[in-house]
Each structure stands twice: as C-alpha cells, then as structure tokens.
Amino acid sequence: MGKIQGIPKLLDYLEQRSCPMTEEQIKRLLSERTIPHARPYGDMILFDGNHIDWWIEEQRKTDKLVTD
C-alpha cells in the first residue's frame, strides 16, 4: 500500500482493515504522536499504508486499539 493523504482517506482505509475509528480518535492519536504519520508541509498529513498496517497489528497484539 502506498501513501494515504488526509484523515478521511485514512478512515476509509482503517474501515477496510476492520479497524474502524472516528475522526476524533485519529486526531487524538496524532496529538499524542502514537500513530505513524508525516506532515511534509502545512496542514497536509500523510500516512504510509505499510506503517499503518504494522501499527494496526501492534495495537492488536497489545490490545491497545482505541475503542472509546
């Protein structure tokens, strides 16, 4: 998987991976710097699909997936 640009596209990607989340949950993870992402310039947020897949698996292993 390549790059995912923006939170809405990340939400769709997570839904496809059986890991649904809300925009608020993603924003919290971004502020806590616990989800892999890059901010190349301005307000642009990029997510690497491979890193996100790794992150999902790590969360499932430790049962830390955001559920609230």
Phi and psi restraints in degrees (range 20) as a CNS / XPLOR table:
assign (resid 1 and name C) (resid 2 and name N)
       (resid 2 and name CA) (resid 2 and name C) 1.0 -89.8 20.0 2
assign (resid 2 and name N) (resid 2 and name CA)
       (resid 2 and name C) (resid 3 and name N) 1.0 -147.6 20.0 2
assign (resid 2 and name C) (resid 3 and name N)
       (resid 3 and name CA) (resid 3 and name C) 1.0 -82.0 20.0 2
assign (resid 3 and name N) (resid 3 and name CA)
       (resid 3 and name C) (resid 4 and name N) 1.0 145.9 20.0 2
assign (resid 3 and name C) (resid 4 and name N)
       (resid 4 and name CA) (resid 4 and name C) 1.0 -117.7 20.0 2
assign (resid 4 and name N) (resid 4 and name CA)
       (resid 4 and name C) (resid 5 and name N) 1.0 121.7 20.0 2
assign (resid 4 and name C) (resid 5 and name N)
       (resid 5 and name CA) (resid 5 and name C) 1.0 -104.0 20.0 2
assign (resid 5 and name N) (resid 5 and name CA)
       (resid 5 and name C) (resid 6 and name N) 1.0 116.4 20.0 2
assign (resid 5 and name C) (resid 6 and name N)
       (resid 6 and name CA) (resid 6 and name C) 1.0 91.8 20.0 2
assign (resid 6 and name N) (resid 6 and name CA)
       (resid 6 and name C) (resid 7 and name N) 1.0 158.1 20.0 2
assign (resid 6 and name C) (resid 7 and name N)
       (resid 7 and name CA) (resid 7 and name C) 1.0 -65.5 20.0 2
assign (resid 7 and name N) (resid 7 and name CA)
       (resid 7 and name C) (resid 8 and name N) 1.0 -43.7 20.0 2
assign (resid 7 and name C) (resid 8 and name N)
       (resid 8 and name CA) (resid 8 and name C) 1.0 -57.6 20.0 2
assign (resid 8 and name N) (resid 8 and name CA)
       (resid 8 and name C) (resid 9 and name N) 1.0 -41.9 20.0 2
assign (resid 8 and name C) (resid 9 and name N)
       (resid 9 and name CA) (resid 9 and name C) 1.0 -69.5 20.0 2
assign (resid 9 and name N) (resid 9 and name CA)
       (resid 9 and name C) (resid 10 and name N) 1.0 -34.1 20.0 2
assign (resid 9 and name C) (resid 10 and name N)
       (resid 10 and name CA) (resid 10 and name C) 1.0 -64.8 20.0 2
assign (resid 10 and name N) (resid 10 and name CA)
       (resid 10 and name C) (resid 11 and name N) 1.0 -41.3 20.0 2
assign (resid 10 and name C) (resid 11 and name N)
       (resid 11 and name CA) (resid 11 and name C) 1.0 -60.2 20.0 2
assign (resid 11 and name N) (resid 11 and name CA)
       (resid 11 and name C) (resid 12 and name N) 1.0 -42.1 20.0 2
assign (resid 11 and name C) (resid 12 and name N)
       (resid 12 and name CA) (resid 12 and name C) 1.0 -62.4 20.0 2
assign (resid 12 and name N) (resid 12 and name CA)
       (resid 12 and name C) (resid 13 and name N) 1.0 -43.2 20.0 2
assign (resid 12 and name C) (resid 13 and name N)
       (resid 13 and name CA) (resid 13 and name C) 1.0 -62.9 20.0 2
assign (resid 13 and name N) (resid 13 and name CA)
       (resid 13 and name C) (resid 14 and name N) 1.0 -44.0 20.0 2
assign (resid 13 and name C) (resid 14 and name N)
       (resid 14 and name CA) (resid 14 and name C) 1.0 -64.3 20.0 2
assign (resid 14 and name N) (resid 14 and name CA)
       (resid 14 and name C) (resid 15 and name N) 1.0 -38.0 20.0 2
assign (resid 14 and name C) (resid 15 and name N)
       (resid 15 and name CA) (resid 15 and name C) 1.0 -61.3 20.0 2
assign (resid 15 and name N) (resid 15 and name CA)
       (resid 15 and name C) (resid 16 and name N) 1.0 -42.6 20.0 2
assign (resid 15 and name C) (resid 16 and name N)
       (resid 16 and name CA) (resid 16 and name C) 1.0 -64.3 20.0 2
assign (resid 16 and name N) (resid 16 and name CA)
       (resid 16 and name C) (resid 17 and name N) 1.0 -27.6 20.0 2
assign (resid 16 and name C) (resid 17 and name N)
       (resid 17 and name CA) (resid 17 and name C) 1.0 -93.6 20.0 2
assign (resid 17 and name N) (resid 17 and name CA)
       (resid 17 and name C) (resid 18 and name N) 1.0 15.8 20.0 2
assign (resid 17 and name C) (resid 18 and name N)
       (resid 18 and name CA) (resid 18 and name C) 1.0 56.4 20.0 2
assign (resid 18 and name N) (resid 18 and name CA)
       (resid 18 and name C) (resid 19 and name N) 1.0 42.0 20.0 2
assign (resid 18 and name C) (resid 19 and name N)
       (resid 19 and name CA) (resid 19 and name C) 1.0 -138.1 20.0 2
assign (resid 19 and name N) (resid 19 and name CA)
       (resid 19 and name C) (resid 20 and name N) 1.0 60.0 20.0 2
assign (resid 19 and name C) (resid 20 and name N)
       (resid 20 and name CA) (resid 20 and name C) 1.0 -65.9 20.0 2
assign (resid 20 and name N) (resid 20 and name CA)
       (resid 20 and name C) (resid 21 and name N) 1.0 140.1 20.0 2
assign (resid 20 and name C) (resid 21 and name N)
       (resid 21 and name CA) (resid 21 and name C) 1.0 -141.6 20.0 2
assign (resid 21 and name N) (resid 21 and name CA)
       (resid 21 and name C) (resid 22 and name N) 1.0 166.3 20.0 2
assign (resid 21 and name C) (resid 22 and name N)
       (resid 22 and name CA) (resid 22 and name C) 1.0 -99.8 20.0 2
assign (resid 22 and name N) (resid 22 and name CA)
       (resid 22 and name C) (resid 23 and name N) 1.0 163.4 20.0 2
assign (resid 22 and name C) (resid 23 and name N)
       (resid 23 and name CA) (resid 23 and name C) 1.0 -60.3 20.0 2
assign (resid 23 and name N) (resid 23 and name CA)
       (resid 23 and name C) (resid 24 and name N) 1.0 -38.6 20.0 2
assign (resid 23 and name C) (resid 24 and name N)
       (resid 24 and name CA) (resid 24 and name C) 1.0 -62.5 20.0 2
assign (resid 24 and name N) (resid 24 and name CA)
       (resid 24 and name C) (resid 25 and name N) 1.0 -41.0 20.0 2
assign (resid 24 and name C) (resid 25 and name N)
       (resid 25 and name CA) (resid 25 and name C) 1.0 -63.3 20.0 2
assign (resid 25 and name N) (resid 25 and name CA)
       (resid 25 and name C) (resid 26 and name N) 1.0 -42.9 20.0 2
assign (resid 25 and name C) (resid 26 and name N)
       (resid 26 and name CA) (resid 26 and name C) 1.0 -63.6 20.0 2
assign (resid 26 and name N) (resid 26 and name CA)
       (resid 26 and name C) (resid 27 and name N) 1.0 -44.4 20.0 2
assign (resid 26 and name C) (resid 27 and name N)
       (resid 27 and name CA) (resid 27 and name C) 1.0 -60.5 20.0 2
assign (resid 27 and name N) (resid 27 and name CA)
       (resid 27 and name C) (resid 28 and name N) 1.0 -38.5 20.0 2
assign (resid 27 and name C) (resid 28 and name N)
       (resid 28 and name CA) (resid 28 and name C) 1.0 -65.4 20.0 2
assign (resid 28 and name N) (resid 28 and name CA)
       (resid 28 and name C) (resid 29 and name N) 1.0 -44.0 20.0 2
assign (resid 28 and name C) (resid 29 and name N)
       (resid 29 and name CA) (resid 29 and name C) 1.0 -62.7 20.0 2
assign (resid 29 and name N) (resid 29 and name CA)
       (resid 29 and name C) (resid 30 and name N) 1.0 -37.2 20.0 2
assign (resid 29 and name C) (resid 30 and name N)
       (resid 30 and name CA) (resid 30 and name C) 1.0 -65.0 20.0 2
assign (resid 30 and name N) (resid 30 and name CA)
       (resid 30 and name C) (resid 31 and name N) 1.0 -44.0 20.0 2
assign (resid 30 and name C) (resid 31 and name N)
       (resid 31 and name CA) (resid 31 and name C) 1.0 -66.9 20.0 2
assign (resid 31 and name N) (resid 31 and name CA)
       (resid 31 and name C) (resid 32 and name N) 1.0 -30.9 20.0 2
assign (resid 31 and name C) (resid 32 and name N)
       (resid 32 and name CA) (resid 32 and name C) 1.0 -84.7 20.0 2
assign (resid 32 and name N) (resid 32 and name CA)
       (resid 32 and name C) (resid 33 and name N) 1.0 -6.8 20.0 2
assign (resid 32 and name C) (resid 33 and name N)
       (resid 33 and name CA) (resid 33 and name C) 1.0 57.5 20.0 2
assign (resid 33 and name N) (resid 33 and name CA)
       (resid 33 and name C) (resid 34 and name N) 1.0 42.1 20.0 2
assign (resid 33 and name C) (resid 34 and name N)
       (resid 34 and name CA) (resid 34 and name C) 1.0 -108.6 20.0 2
assign (resid 34 and name N) (resid 34 and name CA)
       (resid 34 and name C) (resid 35 and name N) 1.0 -0.3 20.0 2
assign (resid 34 and name C) (resid 35 and name N)
       (resid 35 and name CA) (resid 35 and name C) 1.0 -119.4 20.0 2
assign (resid 35 and name N) (resid 35 and name CA)
       (resid 35 and name C) (resid 36 and name N) 1.0 133.6 20.0 2
assign (resid 35 and name C) (resid 36 and name N)
       (resid 36 and name CA) (resid 36 and name C) 1.0 -66.0 20.0 2
assign (resid 36 and name N) (resid 36 and name CA)
       (resid 36 and name C) (resid 37 and name N) 1.0 128.1 20.0 2
assign (resid 36 and name C) (resid 37 and name N)
       (resid 37 and name CA) (resid 37 and name C) 1.0 -160.0 20.0 2
assign (resid 37 and name N) (resid 37 and name CA)
       (resid 37 and name C) (resid 38 and name N) 1.0 169.8 20.0 2
assign (resid 37 and name C) (resid 38 and name N)
       (resid 38 and name CA) (resid 38 and name C) 1.0 -136.7 20.0 2
assign (resid 38 and name N) (resid 38 and name CA)
       (resid 38 and name C) (resid 39 and name N) 1.0 149.0 20.0 2
assign (resid 38 and name C) (resid 39 and name N)
       (resid 39 and name CA) (resid 39 and name C) 1.0 -123.5 20.0 2
assign (resid 39 and name N) (resid 39 and name CA)
       (resid 39 and name C) (resid 40 and name N) 1.0 86.1 20.0 2
assign (resid 39 and name C) (resid 40 and name N)
       (resid 40 and name CA) (resid 40 and name C) 1.0 -63.7 20.0 2
assign (resid 40 and name N) (resid 40 and name CA)
       (resid 40 and name C) (resid 41 and name N) 1.0 -34.7 20.0 2
assign (resid 40 and name C) (resid 41 and name N)
       (resid 41 and name CA) (resid 41 and name C) 1.0 -169.4 20.0 2
assign (resid 41 and name N) (resid 41 and name CA)
       (resid 41 and name C) (resid 42 and name N) 1.0 150.7 20.0 2
assign (resid 41 and name C) (resid 42 and name N)
       (resid 42 and name CA) (resid 42 and name C) 1.0 55.8 20.0 2
assign (resid 42 and name N) (resid 42 and name CA)
       (resid 42 and name C) (resid 43 and name N) 1.0 -137.6 20.0 2
assign (resid 42 and name C) (resid 43 and name N)
       (resid 43 and name CA) (resid 43 and name C) 1.0 -91.4 20.0 2
assign (resid 43 and name N) (resid 43 and name CA)
       (resid 43 and name C) (resid 44 and name N) 1.0 2.8 20.0 2
assign (resid 43 and name C) (resid 44 and name N)
       (resid 44 and name CA) (resid 44 and name C) 1.0 -66.9 20.0 2
assign (resid 44 and name N) (resid 44 and name CA)
       (resid 44 and name C) (resid 45 and name N) 1.0 133.6 20.0 2
assign (resid 44 and name C) (resid 45 and name N)
       (resid 45 and name CA) (resid 45 and name C) 1.0 -123.0 20.0 2
assign (resid 45 and name N) (resid 45 and name CA)
       (resid 45 and name C) (resid 46 and name N) 1.0 126.7 20.0 2
assign (resid 45 and name C) (resid 46 and name N)
       (resid 46 and name CA) (resid 46 and name C) 1.0 -116.8 20.0 2
assign (resid 46 and name N) (resid 46 and name CA)
       (resid 46 and name C) (resid 47 and name N) 1.0 140.9 20.0 2
assign (resid 46 and name C) (resid 47 and name N)
       (resid 47 and name CA) (resid 47 and name C) 1.0 -122.4 20.0 2
assign (resid 47 and name N) (resid 47 and name CA)
       (resid 47 and name C) (resid 48 and name N) 1.0 137.0 20.0 2
assign (resid 47 and name C) (resid 48 and name N)
       (resid 48 and name CA) (resid 48 and name C) 1.0 -90.9 20.0 2
assign (resid 48 and name N) (resid 48 and name CA)
       (resid 48 and name C) (resid 49 and name N) 1.0 122.7 20.0 2
assign (resid 48 and name C) (resid 49 and name N)
       (resid 49 and name CA) (resid 49 and name C) 1.0 -55.2 20.0 2
assign (resid 49 and name N) (resid 49 and name CA)
       (resid 49 and name C) (resid 50 and name N) 1.0 -39.9 20.0 2
assign (resid 49 and name C) (resid 50 and name N)
       (resid 50 and name CA) (resid 50 and name C) 1.0 -66.0 20.0 2
assign (resid 50 and name N) (resid 50 and name CA)
       (resid 50 and name C) (resid 51 and name N) 1.0 -39.9 20.0 2
assign (resid 50 and name C) (resid 51 and name N)
       (resid 51 and name CA) (resid 51 and name C) 1.0 -67.3 20.0 2
assign (resid 51 and name N) (resid 51 and name CA)
       (resid 51 and name C) (resid 52 and name N) 1.0 -37.7 20.0 2
assign (resid 51 and name C) (resid 52 and name N)
       (resid 52 and name CA) (resid 52 and name C) 1.0 -66.3 20.0 2
assign (resid 52 and name N) (resid 52 and name CA)
       (resid 52 and name C) (resid 53 and name N) 1.0 -42.2 20.0 2
assign (resid 52 and name C) (resid 53 and name N)
       (resid 53 and name CA) (resid 53 and name C) 1.0 -59.1 20.0 2
assign (resid 53 and name N) (resid 53 and name CA)
       (resid 53 and name C) (resid 54 and name N) 1.0 -43.5 20.0 2
assign (resid 53 and name C) (resid 54 and name N)
       (resid 54 and name CA) (resid 54 and name C) 1.0 -61.7 20.0 2
assign (resid 54 and name N) (resid 54 and name CA)
       (resid 54 and name C) (resid 55 and name N) 1.0 -45.5 20.0 2
assign (resid 54 and name C) (resid 55 and name N)
       (resid 55 and name CA) (resid 55 and name C) 1.0 -61.2 20.0 2
assign (resid 55 and name N) (resid 55 and name CA)
       (resid 55 and name C) (resid 56 and name N) 1.0 -43.0 20.0 2
assign (resid 55 and name C) (resid 56 and name N)
       (resid 56 and name CA) (resid 56 and name C) 1.0 -59.4 20.0 2
assign (resid 56 and name N) (resid 56 and name CA)
       (resid 56 and name C) (resid 57 and name N) 1.0 -47.5 20.0 2
assign (resid 56 and name C) (resid 57 and name N)
       (resid 57 and name CA) (resid 57 and name C) 1.0 -61.6 20.0 2
assign (resid 57 and name N) (resid 57 and name CA)
       (resid 57 and name C) (resid 58 and name N) 1.0 -41.0 20.0 2
assign (resid 57 and name C) (resid 58 and name N)
       (resid 58 and name CA) (resid 58 and name C) 1.0 -64.0 20.0 2
assign (resid 58 and name N) (resid 58 and name CA)
       (resid 58 and name C) (resid 59 and name N) 1.0 -40.8 20.0 2
assign (resid 58 and name C) (resid 59 and name N)
       (resid 59 and name CA) (resid 59 and name C) 1.0 -64.7 20.0 2
assign (resid 59 and name N) (resid 59 and name CA)
       (resid 59 and name C) (resid 60 and name N) 1.0 -39.2 20.0 2
assign (resid 59 and name C) (resid 60 and name N)
       (resid 60 and name CA) (resid 60 and name C) 1.0 -69.0 20.0 2
assign (resid 60 and name N) (resid 60 and name CA)
       (resid 60 and name C) (resid 61 and name N) 1.0 -36.7 20.0 2
assign (resid 60 and name C) (resid 61 and name N)
       (resid 61 and name CA) (resid 61 and name C) 1.0 -62.4 20.0 2
assign (resid 61 and name N) (resid 61 and name CA)
       (resid 61 and name C) (resid 62 and name N) 1.0 -41.6 20.0 2
assign (resid 61 and name C) (resid 62 and name N)
       (resid 62 and name CA) (resid 62 and name C) 1.0 -97.1 20.0 2
assign (resid 62 and name N) (resid 62 and name CA)
       (resid 62 and name C) (resid 63 and name N) 1.0 0.7 20.0 2
assign (resid 62 and name C) (resid 63 and name N)
       (resid 63 and name CA) (resid 63 and name C) 1.0 57.6 20.0 2
assign (resid 63 and name N) (resid 63 and name CA)
       (resid 63 and name C) (resid 64 and name N) 1.0 38.7 20.0 2
assign (resid 63 and name C) (resid 64 and name N)
       (resid 64 and name CA) (resid 64 and name C) 1.0 -106.4 20.0 2
assign (resid 64 and name N) (resid 64 and name CA)
       (resid 64 and name C) (resid 65 and name N) 1.0 13.5 20.0 2
assign (resid 64 and name C) (resid 65 and name N)
       (resid 65 and name CA) (resid 65 and name C) 1.0 -60.9 20.0 2
assign (resid 65 and name N) (resid 65 and name CA)
       (resid 65 and name C) (resid 66 and name N) 1.0 134.7 20.0 2
assign (resid 65 and name C) (resid 66 and name N)
       (resid 66 and name CA) (resid 66 and name C) 1.0 -64.4 20.0 2
assign (resid 66 and name N) (resid 66 and name CA)
       (resid 66 and name C) (resid 67 and name N) 1.0 126.5 20.0 2
assign (resid 66 and name C) (resid 67 and name N)
       (resid 67 and name CA) (resid 67 and name C) 1.0 -128.4 20.0 2
assign (resid 67 and name N) (resid 67 and name CA)
       (resid 67 and name C) (resid 68 and name N) 1.0 1.1 20.0 2
